[in-house]
Amino acid sequence: MTAADKVEIIVYDVPAARRGVCDCGCGHHHGPGQGADHDHGPQHHHHHDPLEKISLEMQTRAMALTLEKEFPGRVRVEYINVLQDPGARELPQAKLLCSLVYPPPLVYLNGKGRFAGALPVERIREEIQALLADREA
């Protein structure tokens, strides 16, 4: 099986931005610590997400294991912390995250941006299923 036969999932993250402290050098504050002029969106409820204490990197690893089990040898999952990965600050995804256009994380499937602000494992699974089905058709 070649790399072309695999679905590539890359999760671009700025962990500090999700906590409301931006270290990306953009001069903005992302997430829940924003001032009143920012729209907090639907994620700003007073209930707690049980996964919020688990790093997105660990959530991505868990997703990779789940997807590998369901699609053996057909997926490749990568997590990139754009603040720590050498050279990642120059990536278009890092610039998008720092521009405040999209909230972290950004999830790309086969080089195309598909999700922002969450890691929707079930929807990612459905997209992989559709991509693999298209290749087999």
The first five atom37 places (N, CA, C, CB, O) and aatype in JSON, in Angstrom:
{
  "aatype": [12, 16, 0, 0, 3, 11, 19, 6, 9, 9, 19, 18, 3, 19, 14, 0, 0, 1, 1, 7, 19, 4, 3, 4, 7, 4, 7, 8, 8, 8, 7, 14, 7, 5, 7, 0, 3, 8, 3, 8, 7, 14, 5, 8, 8, 8, 8, 8, 3, 14, 10, 6, 11, 9, 15, 10, 6, 12, 5, 16, 1, 0, 12, 0, 10, 16, 10, 6, 11, 6, 13, 14, 7, 1, 19, 1, 19, 6, 18, 9, 2, 19, 10, 5, 3, 14, 7, 0, 1, 6, 10, 14, 5, 0, 11, 10, 10, 4, 15, 10, 19, 18, 14, 14, 14, 10, 19, 18, 10, 2, 7, 11, 7, 1, 13, 0, 7, 0, 10, 14, 19, 6, 1, 9, 1, 6, 6, 9, 5, 0, 10, 10, 0, 3, 1, 6, 0],
  "atom_mask": [
    [1, 1, 1, 1, 1],
    [1, 1, 1, 1, 1],
    [1, 1, 1, 1, 1],
    [1, 1, 1, 1, 1],
    [1, 1, 1, 1, 1],
    [1, 1, 1, 1, 1],
    [1, 1, 1, 1, 1],
    [1, 1, 1, 1, 1],
    [1, 1, 1, 1, 1],
    [1, 1, 1, 1, 1],
    [1, 1, 1, 1, 1],
    [1, 1, 1, 1, 1],
    [1, 1, 1, 1, 1],
    [1, 1, 1, 1, 1],
    [1, 1, 1, 1, 1],
    [1, 1, 1, 1, 1],
    [1, 1, 1, 1, 1],
    [1, 1, 1, 1, 1],
    [1, 1, 1, 1, 1],
    [1, 1, 1, 0, 1],
    [1, 1, 1, 1, 1],
    [1, 1, 1, 1, 1],
    [1, 1, 1, 1, 1],
    [1, 1, 1, 1, 1],
    [1, 1, 1, 0, 1],
    [1, 1, 1, 1, 1],
    [1, 1, 1, 0, 1],
    [1, 1, 1, 1, 1],
    [1, 1, 1, 1, 1],
    [1, 1, 1, 1, 1],
    [1, 1, 1, 0, 1],
    [1, 1, 1, 1, 1],
    [1, 1, 1, 0, 1],
    [1, 1, 1, 1, 1],
    [1, 1, 1, 0, 1],
    [1, 1, 1, 1, 1],
    [1, 1, 1, 1, 1],
    [1, 1, 1, 1, 1],
    [1, 1, 1, 1, 1],
    [1, 1, 1, 1, 1],
    [1, 1, 1, 0, 1],
    [1, 1, 1, 1, 1],
    [1, 1, 1, 1, 1],
    [1, 1, 1, 1, 1],
    [1, 1, 1, 1, 1],
    [1, 1, 1, 1, 1],
    [1, 1, 1, 1, 1],
    [1, 1, 1, 1, 1],
    [1, 1, 1, 1, 1],
    [1, 1, 1, 1, 1],
    [1, 1, 1, 1, 1],
    [1, 1, 1, 1, 1],
    [1, 1, 1, 1, 1],
    [1, 1, 1, 1, 1],
    [1, 1, 1, 1, 1],
    [1, 1, 1, 1, 1],
    [1, 1, 1, 1, 1],
    [1, 1, 1, 1, 1],
    [1, 1, 1, 1, 1],
    [1, 1, 1, 1, 1],
    [1, 1, 1, 1, 1],
    [1, 1, 1, 1, 1],
    [1, 1, 1, 1, 1],
    [1, 1, 1, 1, 1],
    [1, 1, 1, 1, 1],
    [1, 1, 1, 1, 1],
    [1, 1, 1, 1, 1],
    [1, 1, 1, 1, 1],
    [1, 1, 1, 1, 1],
    [1, 1, 1, 1, 1],
    [1, 1, 1, 1, 1],
    [1, 1, 1, 1, 1],
    [1, 1, 1, 0, 1],
    [1, 1, 1, 1, 1],
    [1, 1, 1, 1, 1],
    [1, 1, 1, 1, 1],
    [1, 1, 1, 1, 1],
    [1, 1, 1, 1, 1],
    [1, 1, 1, 1, 1],
    [1, 1, 1, 1, 1],
    [1, 1, 1, 1, 1],
    [1, 1, 1, 1, 1],
    [1, 1, 1, 1, 1],
    [1, 1, 1, 1, 1],
    [1, 1, 1, 1, 1],
    [1, 1, 1, 1, 1],
    [1, 1, 1, 0, 1],
    [1, 1, 1, 1, 1],
    [1, 1, 1, 1, 1],
    [1, 1, 1, 1, 1],
    [1, 1, 1, 1, 1],
    [1, 1, 1, 1, 1],
    [1, 1, 1, 1, 1],
    [1, 1, 1, 1, 1],
    [1, 1, 1, 1, 1],
    [1, 1, 1, 1, 1],
    [1, 1, 1, 1, 1],
    [1, 1, 1, 1, 1],
    [1, 1, 1, 1, 1],
    [1, 1, 1, 1, 1],
    [1, 1, 1, 1, 1],
    [1, 1, 1, 1, 1],
    [1, 1, 1, 1, 1],
    [1, 1, 1, 1, 1],
    [1, 1, 1, 1, 1],
    [1, 1, 1, 1, 1],
    [1, 1, 1, 1, 1],
    [1, 1, 1, 1, 1],
    [1, 1, 1, 1, 1],
    [1, 1, 1, 1, 1],
    [1, 1, 1, 0, 1],
    [1, 1, 1, 1, 1],
    [1, 1, 1, 0, 1],
    [1, 1, 1, 1, 1],
    [1, 1, 1, 1, 1],
    [1, 1, 1, 1, 1],
    [1, 1, 1, 0, 1],
    [1, 1, 1, 1, 1],
    [1, 1, 1, 1, 1],
    [1, 1, 1, 1, 1],
    [1, 1, 1, 1, 1],
    [1, 1, 1, 1, 1],
    [1, 1, 1, 1, 1],
    [1, 1, 1, 1, 1],
    [1, 1, 1, 1, 1],
    [1, 1, 1, 1, 1],
    [1, 1, 1, 1, 1],
    [1, 1, 1, 1, 1],
    [1, 1, 1, 1, 1],
    [1, 1, 1, 1, 1],
    [1, 1, 1, 1, 1],
    [1, 1, 1, 1, 1],
    [1, 1, 1, 1, 1],
    [1, 1, 1, 1, 1],
    [1, 1, 1, 1, 1],
    [1, 1, 1, 1, 1],
    [1, 1, 1, 1, 1]
  ],
  "atom_positions": [
    [[0.85, -1.18, 0.0], [0.0, 0.0, 0.0], [0.89, 1.24, 0.0], [-0.96, 0.0, 1.23], [1.81, 1.35, 0.81]],
    [[0.62, 2.16, -0.89], [1.42, 3.37, -1.0], [0.83, 4.46, -0.13], [1.52, 3.84, -2.45], [-0.28, 4.34, 0.38]],
    [[1.61, 5.54, 0.03], [1.12, 6.67, 0.82], [-0.13, 7.27, 0.18], [2.22, 7.74, 0.95], [-0.97, 7.84, 0.88]],
    [[-0.26, 7.15, -1.15], [-1.43, 7.68, -1.85], [-2.71, 6.93, -1.48], [-1.21, 7.62, -3.36], [-3.81, 7.44, -1.65]],
    [[-2.56, 5.71, -0.96], [-3.72, 4.91, -0.57], [-4.21, 5.25, 0.84], [-3.38, 3.43, -0.64], [-5.25, 4.77, 1.27]],
    [[-3.46, 6.09, 1.55], [-3.81, 6.43, 2.92], [-4.51, 7.79, 2.99], [-2.56, 6.44, 3.82], [-4.28, 8.67, 2.15]],
    [[-5.34, 7.94, 3.98], [-5.94, 9.24, 4.28], [-5.06, 9.88, 5.35], [-7.46, 9.1, 4.76], [-4.8, 9.28, 6.39]],
    [[-4.61, 11.09, 5.08], [-3.75, 11.8, 6.02], [-4.57, 12.81, 6.81], [-2.58, 12.5, 5.28], [-5.24, 13.66, 6.24]],
    [[-4.5, 12.69, 8.14], [-5.2, 13.61, 9.02], [-4.13, 14.37, 9.8], [-6.2, 12.86, 9.99], [-3.3, 13.76, 10.48]],
    [[-4.15, 15.69, 9.7], [-3.21, 16.51, 10.47], [-4.01, 17.46, 11.34], [-2.22, 17.29, 9.54], [-4.9, 18.16, 10.86]],
    [[-3.67, 17.48, 12.62], [-4.32, 18.35, 13.59], [-3.31, 19.44, 13.97], [-4.81, 17.55, 14.87], [-2.26, 19.16, 14.55]],
    [[-3.63, 20.68, 13.62], [-2.78, 21.83, 13.94], [-3.35, 22.49, 15.18], [-2.69, 22.85, 12.74], [-4.54, 22.79, 15.24]],
    [[-2.5, 22.7, 16.17], [-2.99, 23.19, 17.46], [-2.13, 24.31, 18.01], [-3.05, 22.06, 18.46], [-0.93, 24.38, 17.72]],
    [[-2.73, 25.19, 18.79], [-2.06, 26.22, 19.58], [-2.63, 26.07, 20.98], [-2.28, 27.7, 18.98], [-3.58, 26.77, 21.34]],
    [[-2.06, 25.15, 21.79], [-2.66, 24.86, 23.11], [-2.86, 26.08, 23.98], [-1.8, 23.88, 23.84], [-3.9, 26.19, 24.64]],
    [[-1.92, 27.01, 24.0], [-2.05, 28.2, 24.84], [-3.24, 29.04, 24.41], [-0.77, 29.03, 24.79], [-3.89, 29.67, 25.24]],
    [[-3.54, 29.06, 23.12], [-4.66, 29.86, 22.61], [-5.98, 29.31, 23.13], [-4.67, 29.88, 21.08], [-6.89, 30.08, 23.42]],
    [[-6.09, 27.99, 23.24], [-7.33, 27.41, 23.74], [-7.54, 27.73, 25.21], [-7.33, 25.9, 23.53], [-8.68, 27.72, 25.69]],
    [[-6.47, 28.03, 25.94], [-6.59, 28.37, 27.35], [-6.82, 29.87, 27.53], [-5.33, 27.94, 28.12], [-7.02, 30.34, 28.66]],
    [[-6.8, 30.64, 26.43], [-7.05, 32.07, 26.52], [-5.79, 32.89, 26.61], [0.0, 0.0, 0.0], [-5.88, 34.11, 26.78]],
    [[-4.63, 32.29, 26.5], [-3.36, 33.0, 26.54], [-2.66, 32.71, 25.23], [-2.49, 32.59, 27.78], [-2.36, 31.55, 24.93]],
    [[-2.38, 33.72, 24.44], [-1.79, 33.48, 23.13], [-0.29, 33.7, 23.17], [-2.44, 34.37, 22.08], [0.17, 34.79, 23.49]],
    [[0.46, 32.67, 22.84], [1.92, 32.76, 22.76], [2.41, 32.77, 21.32], [2.55, 31.59, 23.52], [3.61, 32.65, 21.08]],
    [[1.5, 32.92, 20.37], [1.9, 32.77, 18.98], [2.51, 34.05, 18.42], [0.73, 32.35, 18.14], [2.93, 34.08, 17.26]],
    [[2.55, 35.11, 19.22], [3.16, 36.34, 18.75], [2.23, 37.22, 17.95], [0.0, 0.0, 0.0], [2.67, 38.2, 17.35]],
    [[0.95, 36.89, 17.92], [0.02, 37.64, 17.07], [-0.53, 38.88, 17.79], [-1.14, 36.74, 16.64], [-1.15, 39.74, 17.15]],
    [[-0.32, 38.98, 19.1], [-0.81, 40.13, 19.83], [-2.28, 40.05, 20.2], [0.0, 0.0, 0.0], [-2.84, 41.04, 20.67]],
    [[-2.91, 38.91, 20.01], [-4.32, 38.72, 20.34], [-4.44, 37.68, 21.44], [-5.14, 38.31, 19.1], [-3.51, 36.92, 21.72]],
    [[-5.59, 37.66, 22.02], [-5.9, 36.6, 22.97], [-7.06, 35.81, 22.41], [-6.25, 37.16, 24.39], [-8.11, 36.37, 22.1]],
    [[-6.87, 34.51, 22.28], [-7.9, 33.63, 21.74], [-8.67, 33.0, 22.89], [-7.28, 32.55, 20.83], [-8.23, 33.02, 24.04]],
    [[-9.8, 32.45, 22.57], [-10.5, 31.57, 23.51], [-11.23, 32.29, 24.62], [0.0, 0.0, 0.0], [-11.54, 33.47, 24.52]],
    [[-11.5, 31.54, 25.69], [-12.39, 32.0, 26.75], [-11.92, 33.24, 27.5], [-12.58, 30.93, 27.72], [-12.75, 33.88, 28.15]],
    [[-10.66, 33.61, 27.45], [-10.18, 34.77, 28.2], [-10.35, 36.07, 27.46], [0.0, 0.0, 0.0], [-9.8, 37.09, 27.9]],
    [[-11.08, 36.1, 26.35], [-11.21, 37.28, 25.53], [-12.04, 38.36, 26.21], [-11.82, 36.92, 24.2], [-12.78, 38.1, 27.15]],
    [[-11.89, 39.58, 25.68], [-12.67, 40.7, 26.19], [-14.1, 40.64, 25.69], [0.0, 0.0, 0.0], [-14.47, 39.74, 24.94]],
    [[-14.91, 41.62, 26.11], [-16.33, 41.62, 25.8], [-16.62, 41.83, 24.31], [-17.03, 42.68, 26.6], [-17.72, 41.54, 23.86]],
    [[-15.64, 42.33, 23.55], [-15.89, 42.6, 22.14], [-15.74, 41.35, 21.27], [-14.96, 43.67, 21.64], [-15.89, 41.44, 20.06]],
    [[-15.45, 40.22, 21.86], [-15.3, 38.98, 21.1], [-16.51, 38.09, 21.32], [-14.0, 38.24, 21.51], [-17.05, 38.0, 22.42]],
    [[-16.93, 37.44, 20.24], [-18.04, 36.49, 20.32], [-17.51, 35.18, 20.87], [-18.71, 36.28, 18.92], [-16.61, 34.58, 20.28]],
    [[-18.04, 34.73, 21.98], [-17.56, 33.49, 22.59], [-18.14, 32.26, 21.9], [-17.91, 33.46, 24.06], [-17.58, 31.17, 22.04]],
    [[-19.22, 32.41, 21.19], [-19.78, 31.28, 20.45], [-20.4, 30.24, 21.36], [0.0, 0.0, 0.0], [-20.49, 30.43, 22.58]],
    [[-20.82, 29.13, 20.75], [-21.56, 28.1, 21.5], [-20.71, 27.37, 22.54], [-22.12, 27.09, 20.53], [-21.26, 26.75, 23.45]],
    [[-19.37, 27.43, 22.42], [-18.55, 26.7, 23.38], [-18.46, 27.41, 24.72], [-17.17, 26.5, 22.81], [-17.89, 26.85, 25.66]],
    [[-19.0, 28.62, 24.85], [-18.87, 29.38, 26.08], [-20.07, 29.15, 26.99], [-18.71, 30.87, 25.77], [-20.77, 30.1, 27.36]],
    [[-20.31, 27.9, 27.34], [-21.37, 27.55, 28.28], [-20.73, 27.25, 29.62], [-22.21, 26.33, 27.77], [-19.51, 27.11, 29.72]],
    [[-21.53, 27.15, 30.63], [-20.98, 26.92, 31.96], [-20.84, 25.46, 32.33], [-21.82, 27.6, 32.97], [-20.45, 25.14, 33.45]],
    [[-21.16, 24.56, 31.39], [-20.91, 23.14, 31.66], [-19.47, 22.84, 31.24], [-21.93, 22.21, 30.91], [-18.91, 23.54, 30.4]],
    [[-18.89, 21.81, 31.81], [-17.49, 21.49, 31.53], [-17.4, 20.3, 30.6], [-16.74, 21.21, 32.83], [-18.08, 19.29, 30.78]],
    [[-16.53, 20.43, 29.61], [-16.26, 19.34, 28.68], [-15.35, 18.35, 29.41], [-15.6, 19.87, 27.34], [-14.29, 18.74, 29.9]],
    [[-15.75, 17.08, 29.49], [-14.92, 16.11, 30.21], [-13.54, 15.94, 29.57], [-15.63, 14.76, 30.29], [-12.61, 15.47, 30.23]],
    [[-13.4, 16.29, 28.29], [-12.1, 16.14, 27.63], [-11.2, 17.36, 27.77], [-12.3, 15.84, 26.16], [-10.04, 17.33, 27.35]],
    [[-11.73, 18.45, 28.35], [-10.94, 19.68, 28.36], [-9.63, 19.55, 29.15], [-11.77, 20.79, 28.94], [-8.69, 20.3, 28.89]],
    [[-9.57, 18.63, 30.09], [-8.34, 18.45, 30.86], [-7.35, 17.52, 30.15], [-8.66, 17.91, 32.25], [-6.19, 17.42, 30.56]],
    [[-7.8, 16.84, 29.11], [-6.92, 15.96, 28.35], [-6.38, 16.76, 27.18], [-7.68, 14.66, 27.86], [-7.14, 17.35, 26.42]],
    [[-5.06, 16.78, 27.03], [-4.48, 17.59, 25.97], [-4.98, 17.12, 24.62], [-2.96, 17.52, 26.02], [-5.3, 15.95, 24.42]],
    [[-5.04, 18.05, 23.7], [-5.48, 17.71, 22.35], [-4.49, 16.74, 21.71], [-5.62, 18.99, 21.49], [-4.88, 15.92, 20.87]],
    [[-3.25, 16.83, 22.1], [-2.26, 15.88, 21.57], [-2.64, 14.45, 21.97], [-0.83, 16.22, 22.08], [-2.57, 13.53, 21.16]],
    [[-3.04, 14.26, 23.23], [-3.44, 12.93, 23.69], [-4.76, 12.51, 23.03], [-3.58, 12.91, 25.23], [-4.94, 11.33, 22.7]],
    [[-5.69, 13.45, 22.85], [-6.94, 13.13, 22.16], [-6.65, 12.7, 20.72], [-7.89, 14.35, 22.19], [-7.3, 11.8, 20.19]],
    [[-5.68, 13.37, 20.09], [-5.31, 13.02, 18.71], [-4.71, 11.62, 18.66], [-4.32, 14.05, 18.14], [-5.0, 10.85, 17.74]],
    [[-3.86, 11.29, 19.64], [-3.27, 9.94, 19.69], [-4.36, 8.88, 19.87], [-2.24, 9.83, 20.84], [-4.32, 7.83, 19.23]],
    [[-5.31, 9.16, 20.73], [-6.41, 8.21, 20.96], [-7.23, 8.05, 19.67], [-7.32, 8.69, 22.12], [-7.62, 6.94, 19.32]],
    [[-7.48, 9.16, 18.99], [-8.21, 9.09, 17.73], [-7.43, 8.26, 16.71], [-8.48, 10.5, 17.19], [-8.01, 7.46, 15.98]],
    [[-6.11, 8.46, 16.67], [-5.28, 7.7, 15.72], [-5.4, 6.21, 15.97], [-3.81, 8.13, 15.84], [-5.5, 5.43, 15.02]],
    [[-5.39, 5.8, 17.23], [-5.53, 4.37, 17.56], [-6.89, 3.85, 17.13], [-5.33, 4.15, 19.07], [-7.0, 2.75, 16.58]],
    [[-7.93, 4.62, 17.39], [-9.28, 4.23, 17.02], [-9.41, 4.09, 15.51], [-10.31, 5.25, 17.54], [-9.97, 3.11, 15.01]],
    [[-8.89, 5.08, 14.78], [-9.0, 5.06, 13.32], [-8.16, 3.95, 12.71], [-8.58, 6.42, 12.74], [-8.56, 3.33, 11.72]],
    [[-6.99, 3.69, 13.28], [-6.14, 2.6, 12.78], [-6.83, 1.25, 12.97], [-4.76, 2.61, 13.49], [-6.7, 0.35, 12.14]],
    [[-7.54, 1.11, 14.07], [-8.27, -0.13, 14.34], [-9.39, -0.33, 13.31], [-8.86, -0.12, 15.77], [-9.62, -1.44, 12.83]],
    [[-10.07, 0.78, 12.97], [-11.19, 0.69, 12.03], [-10.73, 0.64, 10.57], [-12.11, 1.87, 12.23], [-11.36, -0.02, 9.74]],
    [[-9.63, 1.34, 10.26], [-9.11, 1.4, 8.88], [-7.64, 0.98, 8.9], [-9.27, 2.84, 8.26], [-6.77, 1.81, 8.67]],
    [[-7.35, -0.3, 9.16], [-5.95, -0.74, 9.32], [-5.08, -0.39, 8.11], [-5.91, -2.25, 9.56], [-5.36, -0.78, 6.98]],
    [[-4.0, 0.36, 8.4], [-3.05, 0.72, 7.36], [-3.56, 1.74, 6.36], [0.0, 0.0, 0.0], [-2.89, 1.99, 5.36]],
    [[-4.72, 2.32, 6.6], [-5.31, 3.24, 5.62], [-5.31, 4.7, 6.08], [-6.73, 2.82, 5.31], [-5.72, 5.58, 5.32]],
    [[-4.87, 4.96, 7.31], [-4.86, 6.34, 7.81], [-3.49, 6.67, 8.41], [-5.97, 6.55, 8.87], [-2.78, 5.8, 8.9]],
    [[-3.16, 7.95, 8.34], [-1.97, 8.46, 9.01], [-2.4, 9.72, 9.74], [-0.79, 8.75, 7.99], [-2.91, 10.66, 9.12]],
    [[-2.19, 9.75, 11.05], [-2.61, 10.88, 11.87], [-1.38, 11.56, 12.44], [-3.57, 10.42, 13.0], [-0.46, 10.91, 12.93]],
    [[-1.38, 12.89, 12.35], [-0.26, 13.66, 12.88], [-0.81, 14.84, 13.68], [0.68, 14.15, 11.74], [-1.79, 15.47, 13.29]],
    [[-0.15, 15.14, 14.8], [-0.49, 16.29, 15.63], [0.65, 17.29, 15.52], [-0.75, 15.87, 17.14], [1.81, 16.91, 15.68]],
    [[0.34, 18.54, 15.25], [1.38, 19.57, 15.17], [1.01, 20.72, 16.09], [1.56, 20.07, 13.71], [-0.02, 21.38, 15.91]],
    [[1.86, 20.96, 17.08], [1.75, 22.14, 17.94], [2.53, 23.22, 17.2], [2.32, 21.88, 19.42], [3.76, 23.18, 17.15]],
    [[1.82, 24.19, 16.62], [2.5, 25.17, 15.77], [3.45, 26.08, 16.54], [1.48, 26.02, 15.06], [4.25, 26.78, 15.93]],
    [[3.38, 26.07, 17.86], [4.31, 26.87, 18.66], [5.61, 26.13, 18.95], [3.65, 27.28, 19.97], [6.65, 26.75, 19.16]],
    [[5.56, 24.8, 18.97], [6.73, 24.01, 19.35], [7.41, 23.33, 18.17], [6.35, 22.98, 20.35], [8.61, 23.06, 18.22]],
    [[6.68, 23.05, 17.12], [7.23, 22.33, 15.99], [8.13, 23.27, 15.19], [6.09, 21.75, 15.09], [7.69, 24.33, 14.75]],
    [[9.41, 22.89, 14.99], [10.32, 23.77, 14.24], [9.78, 24.06, 12.84], [11.71, 23.13, 14.15], [9.42, 23.14, 12.1]],
    [[9.73, 25.31, 12.48], [9.26, 25.7, 11.17], [7.75, 25.78, 11.03], [0.0, 0.0, 0.0], [7.26, 26.27, 10.01]],
    [[7.01, 25.33, 12.02], [5.55, 25.31, 11.9], [4.94, 26.71, 11.9], [4.95, 24.5, 13.03], [3.86, 26.91, 11.36]],
    [[5.63, 27.67, 12.51], [5.09, 29.04, 12.55], [4.94, 29.64, 11.16], [5.99, 29.94, 13.4], [4.17, 30.58, 10.96]],
    [[5.69, 29.1, 10.21], [5.62, 29.6, 8.83], [4.52, 28.93, 8.02], [6.95, 29.41, 8.13], [4.24, 29.35, 6.89]],
    [[3.9, 27.9, 8.55], [2.84, 27.19, 7.83], [1.61, 28.08, 7.69], [2.47, 25.88, 8.56], [1.33, 28.89, 8.57]],
    [[0.88, 27.94, 6.59], [-0.37, 28.71, 6.43], [-1.35, 28.46, 7.58], [-1.03, 28.37, 5.09], [-2.09, 29.36, 7.98]],
    [[-1.36, 27.23, 8.1], [-2.27, 26.9, 9.2], [-1.94, 27.69, 10.46], [-2.23, 25.4, 9.49], [-2.85, 28.11, 11.18]],
    [[-0.65, 27.9, 10.73], [-0.25, 28.68, 11.9], [-0.7, 30.13, 11.73], [1.29, 28.61, 12.11], [-1.17, 30.76, 12.67]],
    [[-0.55, 30.64, 10.53], [-0.98, 32.01, 10.26], [-2.5, 32.14, 10.41], [-0.55, 32.44, 8.83], [-2.99, 33.14, 10.94]],
    [[-3.25, 31.12, 9.96], [-4.71, 31.14, 10.14], [-5.08, 31.15, 11.62], [-5.35, 29.92, 9.45], [-5.96, 31.9, 12.04]],
    [[-4.41, 30.3, 12.41], [-4.71, 30.24, 13.84], [-4.43, 31.57, 14.52], [-3.9, 29.12, 14.51], [-5.2, 32.0, 15.38]],
    [[-3.34, 32.22, 14.15], [-2.98, 33.49, 14.78], [-3.8, 34.66, 14.25], [-1.52, 33.76, 14.57], [-3.84, 35.72, 14.87]],
    [[-4.45, 34.48, 13.1], [-5.26, 35.55, 12.53], [-6.63, 35.65, 13.21], [-5.44, 35.33, 11.03], [-7.37, 36.61, 12.98]],
    [[-6.97, 34.67, 14.03], [-8.27, 34.59, 14.71], [-9.41, 34.26, 13.76], [-8.56, 35.88, 15.41], [-10.58, 34.34, 14.15]],
    [[-9.1, 33.9, 12.52], [-10.15, 33.54, 11.57], [-10.83, 32.25, 12.03], [-9.58, 33.37, 10.15], [-12.05, 32.13, 11.96]],
    [[-10.04, 31.3, 12.49], [-10.57, 30.02, 12.95], [-10.0, 29.69, 14.32], [-10.25, 28.88, 11.95], [-8.83, 29.99, 14.58]],
    [[-10.81, 29.09, 15.21], [-10.29, 28.68, 16.52], [-9.52, 27.37, 16.42], [-11.45, 28.53, 17.54], [-9.81, 26.55, 15.54]],
    [[-8.53, 27.17, 17.29], [-7.81, 25.89, 17.28], [-8.68, 24.78, 17.85], [-6.51, 26.0, 18.07], [-9.57, 25.05, 18.65]],
    [[-8.44, 23.57, 17.46], [-7.47, 23.14, 16.46], [-8.05, 23.23, 15.05], [-7.02, 21.7, 16.76], [-9.26, 23.34, 14.86]],
    [[-7.15, 23.16, 14.07], [-7.55, 23.02, 12.67], [-7.29, 21.57, 12.29], [-6.77, 24.03, 11.72], [-6.21, 21.05, 12.55]],
    [[-8.27, 20.92, 11.68], [-8.13, 19.52, 11.29], [-8.18, 19.45, 9.77], [-9.24, 18.63, 11.93], [-9.16, 19.84, 9.14]],
    [[-7.1, 18.93, 9.18], [-6.98, 18.79, 7.73], [-7.01, 17.31, 7.36], [-5.68, 19.45, 7.21], [-6.38, 16.48, 8.0]],
    [[-7.76, 17.0, 6.3], [-7.79, 15.65, 5.75], [-7.26, 15.74, 4.32], [-9.25, 15.02, 5.79], [-7.81, 16.45, 3.48]],
    [[-6.19, 15.01, 4.07], [-5.56, 15.01, 2.75], [-5.28, 16.44, 2.26], [-6.43, 14.27, 1.74], [-5.53, 16.77, 1.1]],
    [[-4.77, 17.27, 3.17], [-4.36, 18.62, 2.8], [-5.46, 19.65, 2.71], [0.0, 0.0, 0.0], [-5.19, 20.81, 2.38]],
    [[-6.69, 19.27, 3.0], [-7.81, 20.21, 2.92], [-8.37, 20.47, 4.31], [-8.91, 19.68, 1.98], [-8.64, 19.52, 5.06]],
    [[-8.54, 21.73, 4.67], [-9.12, 22.08, 5.95], [-10.56, 21.61, 6.04], [0.0, 0.0, 0.0], [-11.38, 21.94, 5.19]],
    [[-10.86, 20.83, 7.07], [-12.21, 20.26, 7.21], [-12.92, 20.71, 8.48], [-12.14, 18.75, 7.18], [-14.13, 20.92, 8.47]],
    [[-12.18, 20.86, 9.59], [-12.82, 21.2, 10.86], [-11.97, 22.22, 11.61], [-13.05, 19.94, 11.73], [-10.75, 22.23, 11.47]],
    [[-12.62, 23.07, 12.41], [-11.92, 24.04, 13.24], [-12.63, 24.13, 14.58], [-11.86, 25.44, 12.55], [-13.86, 24.07, 14.66]],
    [[-11.84, 24.28, 15.64], [-12.4, 24.5, 16.97], [-12.7, 23.25, 17.78], [0.0, 0.0, 0.0], [-13.07, 23.35, 18.95]],
    [[-12.56, 22.08, 17.17], [-12.85, 20.83, 17.88], [-12.21, 19.67, 17.13], [-14.39, 20.62, 18.02], [-11.73, 19.82, 16.0]],
    [[-12.23, 18.52, 17.77], [-11.73, 17.28, 17.16], [-12.92, 16.32, 17.09], [-10.52, 16.65, 17.99], [-13.07, 15.45, 17.94]],
    [[-13.79, 16.48, 16.06], [-15.01, 15.67, 15.97], [-14.71, 14.28, 15.4], [-16.06, 16.38, 15.09], [-14.85, 14.06, 14.2]],
    [[-14.31, 13.37, 16.25], [-13.82, 12.06, 15.82], [-14.84, 11.33, 14.93], [-13.49, 11.2, 17.04], [-14.45, 10.74, 13.92]],
    [[-16.1, 11.34, 15.29], [-17.11, 10.63, 14.51], [-17.23, 11.22, 13.1], [-18.48, 10.66, 15.22], [-17.33, 10.49, 12.12]],
    [[-17.22, 12.54, 13.0], [-17.31, 13.17, 11.68], [-16.05, 12.93, 10.86], [-17.56, 14.68, 11.82], [-16.12, 12.77, 9.64]],
    [[-14.9, 12.9, 11.52], [-13.64, 12.59, 10.82], [-13.71, 11.17, 10.29], [-12.41, 12.76, 11.78], [-13.32, 10.91, 9.15]],
    [[-14.21, 10.24, 11.1], [-14.36, 8.85, 10.68], [-15.24, 8.76, 9.45], [-14.94, 7.98, 11.82], [-14.92, 8.04, 8.5]],
    [[-16.36, 9.49, 9.45], [-17.27, 9.48, 8.31], [-16.59, 10.02, 7.05], [-18.52, 10.31, 8.63], [-16.78, 9.48, 5.96]],
    [[-15.79, 11.08, 7.21], [-15.07, 11.66, 6.06], [-14.06, 10.65, 5.5], [-14.35, 12.97, 6.48], [-13.92, 10.51, 4.29]],
    [[-13.36, 9.95, 6.4], [-12.38, 8.94, 5.95], [-13.09, 7.85, 5.17], [-11.6, 8.33, 7.17], [-12.64, 7.43, 4.11]],
    [[-14.22, 7.4, 5.72], [-15.01, 6.36, 5.05], [-15.39, 6.8, 3.63], [-16.27, 6.04, 5.88], [-15.28, 6.02, 2.68]],
    [[-15.84, 8.05, 3.49], [-16.24, 8.58, 2.19], [-15.05, 8.7, 1.24], [-16.92, 9.94, 2.35], [-15.15, 8.36, 0.07]],
    [[-13.91, 9.19, 1.77], [-12.71, 9.32, 0.93], [-12.23, 7.96, 0.44], [-11.59, 10.02, 1.71], [-11.87, 7.81, -0.73]],
    [[-12.22, 6.98, 1.32], [-11.77, 5.64, 0.92], [-12.76, 5.01, -0.06], [-11.62, 4.73, 2.17], [-12.34, 4.32, -1.0]],
    [[-14.05, 5.23, 0.13], [-15.06, 4.69, -0.78], [-14.9, 5.31, -2.17], [-16.48, 4.96, -0.23], [-15.06, 4.61, -3.17]],
    [[-14.59, 6.61, -2.22], [-14.39, 7.28, -3.51], [-13.21, 6.67, -4.26], [-14.17, 8.78, -3.31], [-13.26, 6.53, -5.48]],
    [[-12.15, 6.32, -3.53], [-10.96, 5.75, -4.17], [-11.24, 4.35, -4.71], [-9.81, 5.7, -3.17], [-10.65, 3.94, -5.72]],
    [[-12.13, 3.63, -4.04], [-12.42, 2.26, -4.45], [-13.47, 2.2, -5.56], [-12.88, 1.44, -3.26], [-13.62, 1.18, -6.22]],
    [[-14.19, 3.31, -5.77], [-15.26, 3.33, -6.79], [-14.67, 3.43, -8.2], [-16.22, 4.51, -6.54], [-15.42, 3.45, -9.17]]
  ]
}
